[in-house]
Amino acid sequence: MTTSDFYAYRKDYLSKEMPARLFRREEISFIGEDFYQIGEAKVQVNPFVSSQLDKFIGLTQEQALIIRKASGESGIRDFRNYLAAANSISKPVKLALIGDPETKRVVSAVPIKDQMITAETFFDFAEMFMDKNGYLPKEFERSGTYGNGLTIYMDSVNPMVKQIAPDEDFMTDSLYMRWNQGEVEIGNYFVRLVCVNGQIQKIATPSARTNSLEPTQIGRILNLPSQGNLLESSFESFRRKALTAIDTRASMGELKYVSKLLDAYGVDEQTAEVISPYRRDLQAYADSGHDISHSRAHEVMSSRNVWDLYNDLTRFATHNGIWEKEDNRRGGLKAAAVTFLGRERDIRKYVDIF
């Protein structure tokens, strides 16, 4: 992708951006069903926005449960908006509500700590970041509605490649930059060269995210790539997880975990079974006379190696032809895959001299 492509995408995105407006907690109240009083207007919202509003004004509700119960095309859109709106703000003072001018409905809600970060400001910052640090835009992902969240993947003009094992080479210094109205976050984007699978890993430092793009606030995040030790230690963490996975069989519990993860992302059962054959392996155990109960699933080996399972997951997230190229479920699943990779393994290969 060239700089001209970046400018063209920016122009197109901003032309389609939906309007957003800030509200304080005292300006929002629940009326009943899916209606809320927001400022002076009575507004009908979707399940995702309802869960965000309830959380903001203090009502108890299981947000993830509501999102995952959603189905159909509107449910997928809400889930993509849920992914885009997630940020690290624990006690927001305001909420940015994004409205669809055509349907006259609120389609997303984003927690805000101080000031709202506009899409235009984000594009300006992204350009500044790439110019300063020697990066070029690679591709974009967005949420279900324009103006609710965007991720830019970027490659270094002088890419660094490291090997974690034979035939396991990774480009290690690519980055992602994710935006919503409340936060900008930068993290690692590792690319496995043999299959060009992408994987997302958060950088464990407060300087990798910011709630403001005011000139006085952007210094730390703007200079993040110059902290070479930070990026190297981040890849070293990933390398250790990968080496364990290469030498480890997945348990039935881990297959089930991945199957449920794919279901949460709207992947059909047949496709999910190819990636994580939990039902097939479960049937194989049943046919051999073994009852694999829930309590034993983490103690029973599956047919899959953890590393192979992980790479099939990232391959689907990166290359599947089911989702649109810009669908931010791709990035969400890449990040979820790395989270799975970093879990304590159920089954370890032990040294045994007896």
N, C-alpha and C positions, 0 to 999 in steps of 0.2 A: 504494500500500500504506500502510495506517495503522499507528499505533503498536500498536493492538489486534491487527492482523494479525501484527506482529512477535512479540508476546507469545504468540499462539496457535501460531505456527510454532516458537518456542523450546520451548514446552511439549511439542508433538508430537515434535520432534526428540530432546529429552532422554529422552522416554519410550521411544524406540526405540534409543537409543544402545547400541552394543555395548561390552562391558567391555574395558579396556586395562590392560596391566601392563608395568612397566619391567624390562629385563634388561641386565646388563653383558656385555661381550664374553666374559669367561671363563665365563659361564654358558651359552654357546651353542656347540655343536659339531655337525659334519656326521656323519651315520651312513651314509647311502647312499640313492640314488634321491631321493625327495622326503621323507625323514625326517631329523629333527634332534633332538638332545638339547637341550632347553631347560629349564634348572633341573633338576628331578628327573623331568621327564616326557619321554617319547618322543612327538614331535609330527609329524604329516603336514601339509605345507603345499602351496599352489599355486605355479605357476611364478613369479609376481610376488614372493611372499614369499621363495621360494628365492633369487631373484637378490639381494634386499635382504640376506638373511642371509649369503649368500656374500660380498657386498661388505663387510659389517660385520666378518666374522671373517677376511677377507683372502684368500679364494679368488678366482681370476680367472675372470670370466664376463661375457659381453656382455649386460648387463641389457636394453637396448632390443631386442636380437634376440629374446630369450626372450618379451618382452611382445608383440612384433609377430607372432610365430609363433602366438600364442594365437588361437583362433577360437571362434565360437559365443557363446552368451550368457555363459558363464563367462569367456571370453576378454575380452569387452567389459567385464565387471565388473572384471576384473583391471587392464585398461588404465585405467579410471576411477580405481581405487585408486592406480595408478602416478602419474597426474596429481596426485592429492590429496596423495600422500606426498612429492612432490618439494619440496625446500627448499634453502637455501643453506648448510646445515651441512656442512662439508667433512670434519671429523674428529670425528664424534659419539662421545660416551663411553658412551651408552646407546642402547637401541632400545626403542621402545614397540611391543608386539605386541597387535593387536586380534583378539579371538576371537569366533566366531559360536557362541552358546550352543546353537543347534539342531543344527548339524553337528559341533560339538566340534572345529572346525578353526581355525587361525590364518588370517585372511583379509587382513591387511595389516600392514606393518611401517614405522615412521616413525623416522628418526634424531632423537636428542635430545641437545642440548648440555649442558643442566643439569637443569631440572625439566620434567615433562610439563605442558603447558597443556591443561586440561580444556575440554570444550565449554561447560560452565556458566560457567567463568571467561571464555571468549571472548565469550559472549553478554553478560555483564555489561560487558565492556570495550567491545564494539560499541555498546551503549546509551549508555555514558558518552561515547564518541567522538562519536556523532551529536548528543547533547544539547549538548555543549560547542561543536561546530563548525557547528551549524545544518544537519544533514542528516536526510533521511528514508529509510527502507529502501525499495528499489524491487523487488527480487526476490532469490531464493536459488538457488544451485546446490550440489549435493552429489556426493560420490563414489558408488561402487557399493555401499557399506555405510555404515550410520549409525555415526557416531563416528569416521570416518576422515578427514574433511575437509569443509570448507564454505566457500562464498564468498557474501558479502553485497554486493550492488550498492546504492549509495545516491546519491540526488540532493540537490543543495543546495536549500534552501528559497528561495534567490535565485539561480537558475541564470544562468550567464554564457554567452553565445552569441558565437562569432567566425566570421568568414568567411575561407576560405583561397583562394577563387576564386568567380566568379559561380555562384550556385545551389549552392554548397558550404558550407553553414552547419553548424557543429558546436556542440553543448553541451559545454563544455570542462572544467567543474569537478566532474563526477560522479566518483565513486571506486568502487573495489572493495576489499573487505577479505577476504583469504583466510586461512583457518586450517587447520593440522593440529596434532597434539600437540607438534610441535617448533618451530613458528614461526607468527607472524602477520605478514602483509605487506599494505601498502596501496599502491595504484597508480592510475593514471589510467584512467578509463572514458569515452572520447570517444563521443558519439552523433551520427551523421550525420542531420540532421533530415529531409531529403527522403525517407528510407526507414527511419529509426529503426534503422539498423544500429549495433551496438555494436562497439567495438574496445578492446582492453586493451593498455596500455603500462606497463611497469615504470618506477618513478621511480628515477633513478640516484643514490641517496644511501643510505648505511647507515641513516639515521634512518627509512626507509620500511619497515623490517622489524625484528622483535625476537624473541628466543628466550625471553623471559620477560615475564609480565604482572604481576610483582611491582610494588607501588606505586612503588618506587624506580627502576624500569626503564622506565616507560611514558611519561615526560614528553616525550621527543623525538617519538615516534610520535603521541602524543595531540595535540601542537601542530603537526603537519605542515601542515594547511590554512592556518595563519596565516603560513606561509612563502610568500607570494604569488609571489615571484620564482621559486621552485622549480617551482611548478605551471605558471607562464607559460612558463618555459624548456622544460619538458617538452612543452607543446603546440607551441611553436615548432619543436622538433625534429621532431615529427610533421608539422607544416605543410610543412617543407622536403622531407620524404620524399614527401608527397602531391603537391606541385607538380612534382617530378621525374617521378612516376608518371603524372600527367595528360598529360604531354608526351612519353611514351615508349612505344614498342611493345614488347610482351613477346617474348622470344626463345623458340625451341622448347625450349631448356634450362629456361627459367623455367616454361613450361607443364608440362613433365615434373616439375619440382620440386613444383608445386602438385598435380598428379595423384598423386604418391607421398605427399604430405602427407595428402590425402583418403583414400587407401587405408589409411594408418596409423591414421586415425580411424574406420575401419570403414565408410566410405561406399561404397556399391555402385558398380560401374564405370559404369553408365548414368547415374546422378546425377552422378558425378564428371566425366564427359565433357561434360555440359551446362555445368558450371562452368569446366572447363579442357579444351578439346577437343584434347588432345594427339594422340590416335590419329587423329582426323579430319584434322588438319593434316598429320600424318606421312604419311597415305595420299595427301593432295593433292600433297605433294611427290613421293612415289613415282610417282604417276600422270603427273607432268610430267617424269619422268626424272631426278629428283634423289635421290641417296642421302644421307640425313641421318644420318651416323654420330654416335656419342656425342661424338666429339672436336669436331664441328662444330655441335652443337646450340645452343651458346651464341652462335654467329655467324649464326644463321639466324632471320629474323623469323617470328613466328607471325601468326595472324589477329587476335590480341587486343591491346588496349591494356592496359598494366600497371594503371592505375587502375580500369578496368572489371573486369578479372580480380580485383583485390583486393576490390572492392565486391561482386562476386558471391560471393566467399569469405566475407566478413563477413555478407552477407545470409543465406547458408545457415546459418552458425553461429548467427545470432540468431533466425531465423524458421522454420527447417525443421520440418516436422510429423512427421519420422521419429523424432527423439529426444524423450524426456520433457523437459518444460519445465525441470526441475531437473538435468538431466544435465550434469555438469561438463565433458563434452567440448565443450560450447558455449564455455565460457570458455577452455579449452585451445586451441581452434581460433581464437578471436578473438585470443589472444596470438600464436599461430603466424602468423596473417595479418599482424600488425604487424611481426613479425620478417622475413617475406618482403618487406614494403614497404620495410624498412630495408636490405635487401641492396644491394650494389653492382650497379647495373643492367648487364645484358649489352650492351644496345644503347642508345647515347645519340644524341640529336638534336644535331648539331653546327652551329655557325654557319659558313656557307660563302659566300664572296663571289666564288668563281671559277665 
